[in-house]
Every structure is written in structure tokens, then in C-alpha cells.
Amino acid sequence: MKHVFAFGIALCAVCLLGSCKSKESAYRQAYEKAKLQQNASNNEATTVTVAPSANEQQAVSVTPVNPTPAPEDNSDVRTIAGGVTVVAGEPLRTYSVVVGSFITQANAEGLMSQLKAKGYAARVVKTNETINNHTGWFRVVASSYDDKASAVNSRNELKNTYAGAWLLYNK
């Protein structure tokens, strides 16, 4: 009796596991769709016949879509709430490369003079922001530009010496 019962359970298990097979046609259909997307390089509509199973065919019309250009990435640009006031140097332009932040003005002016000696049009600006319970930070700006691309190039060049260099957007 136990042998018959064990044989019955084994037979049921084989039937259940055997019915869970994936159909080859589903794989074929997914492959055809992927191949179609890969081959669609022009903007014209393309009609392709896909055979999902052995006895039926389906016509699929595919129109490739041009990707939209990515929005301008401003994740590397910061603004300062309350704005900035130029303490020493020329006025700021739209995009500036900040290479240092100090609590004391003398330290900021020391870095500014080092940058000027290297040929940069450095300046010191004061902010009204509060960081770590201290209000009024002095930021050292190494260079300032009207366009973002020039500022990014300058920042990338300065990152070799000043690892924390970042872009300031001045409205």
C-alpha cells in the first residue's frame, strides 16, 4: 500500500513539474522583437511577420522612436541661498569655479593671492548661509565665466589641485 501511495505522489509530481515548461514560441517571439528593435535604425515604419507558434502568424508594425535629448545636467552646479557679495576682486559672472570655503576672510584672501600668482582671476565672495552653526562663509572663486562649458573645463582643470572644486551659479 505504501508503494502505491508513493508511486501516486511521484506521478503527480512529474505531471506538475512537466506542465511548467516554457514554450519555445515565447522565446522565439521575444528574440524576434529584440532583433527587430536592433535592426530598426531609420525612422520609417517597418512591418515584420512574427510567428509566435507553429500554426499562426502575426504582423507587427514597428516605428522606431528617436531618443529625446537629455536635459542639461545641472547636478554639479550649486546656488547659494541669499546670494553672495564680492569682498575682493572682480564681479562674478554667471558660472564660477569655487575652490575653497573659509570662516575667516584672511584665510580666503591668502588662497586668492596664491591663485592670482598662478594667473587666475581669483576673487573672494561672502555668503549669508549658515553651515555648522556658523553664518557668513568666505568662498574663494578661482575663475568666473558667462557660459557653463568654459566653467566646467576650468573646474576640471582645477580639480587636480583642488579636489573639492565646484560650480556656483550666480543669477
N, C-alpha and C positions, 0 to 999 in steps of 0.2 A: 504494500500500500504506500509506503514511504517513497519507493522508487517511482511509482506512477505519479505521485504528487510532485516530486522533484522534477520529473520529466515534463510535467504540465507547466510548471513555473519557468523552466528553461525554454520551452517552446514559446510561451508568452513573451519572455524577454527578447528572444530572437525576432519575433514579429514586431515588437515595439521599436527595437533598435533599427530594424531593417526599413521601417517606414519613415525614418527621419533623414533619408538620403536627400542631398541637394540634387536638383535636376540639372543636367548638363546644359539645357537650353537657357537657364537663368544666367549661368556663367557666360555662355556664348553671347547672349543679348547684352550683358554688361560690357563684354570685350568689344563688341561691335560699336556700342555707344562711345566708349573711350577712344577707339580708333577713329571714329568719325570726328570727334572733337579735336583730336590731334591733327587730322588732315585738313580741317576747315581753316584755311589761312586767309581766304578772301572774304569779302562782305556779302557775296551773293548767297541766296538761299540754295540749299542743296537737298535733294530728295534721295534717300537711300532706302533700300529694301532690307529689312532686318527679319531674319527667320527665327522667332523665339522658340518654335518647336518644329518637329519634322513635317507636320501636315498643315501649318498655317503660316502666312506671311503677313507682314505689316509694313506699310510705307510710313517712314518717319521723315518729316521735313525739319531741317535744322538751319537756323540762321545764326551765324557767328556774331558775337557782340564785341564791339571794340571796347577795351577797358577804358574807364574814365580816368583822367589824370589824377594822381594823388593830390590831395590838398597840400598846400605849403606846410611843411613841418615847422612848427614854432615851439616844439617841446624843449629846445635848447635855448630859448630866449626868455628872459625874465623881465618883469617890470617891477618897479618899486612903488608901493602904495604911498601916496603923499608926495611923490616926486623927489627930485634931487636939486641941490643948489651947488653951483660950481664955486669952490673955495679958491682954487689956484689953477690957472691955465686957461685955455681957450674954451668957448662954449661947446656943449655937446651937440652932436648930430643925431640922426635917428637911431643908429645902431652903434653901440660902444662895446669895447672889449675890456671887461673888468678883470684885473689880475690880483687884487688884494683888498682886504677889508680890515680896518683898524678901528679901535676905540679912541686912540689918541691921534690928533692931527699931525703931530711931529713925526710919528712913525709912517704915516701915509705920505707925507711930503718927502721923507727920506727915500722911499721906494720910487716916488715920482722923479726925484733928481737922478736916481740910478737909470731909470728908463730914458730920461731925456739925454743922458750921457751916451746911451746906446742908439740915439737917433729917433726915438719915438716922441710923438706929440702928446706926452702924458699930461694928465690933469688930475686933480683931487676934487671929489664931489662929496657933499654931506647929505645924508638921508635923515628922515624923521622917523624911520621904522624902529620898532623895539624888538630886539633879539636877545634872548637870555637875560631879561630884566635890565637891558641897557638900551637907552634911546639915543639916537644920533650917531650913526656909524660914518666913518670916513672911507670912501671907496676910491681905489686908485684905478683910473681908466688909462690904459696904455695907448689906445687909438680909438678914433671915432669916425664913422662913415655914414653916407646917406643911403647906401644900399646894403642889403643883408649879405650878399655874396662876398663882397670885399671884407666885411666884418668877420665872416666865417673863416675866410682864408687867413686873416690876421690872427684870429683866435687859435686856429690850428697850428700856426707857426709859433705862437707864444706858449702853447701847451707843453712844448718840450722843456721850457724853463719854468713856467708857472702852471703846474698841473691842474689847479682849480680854476683856470680862466673860464669865463662865461660871458654870454652876450646880454647886454642891457638894452632894452627897447625904451627910448625916450620919446614920448608922444609930443 
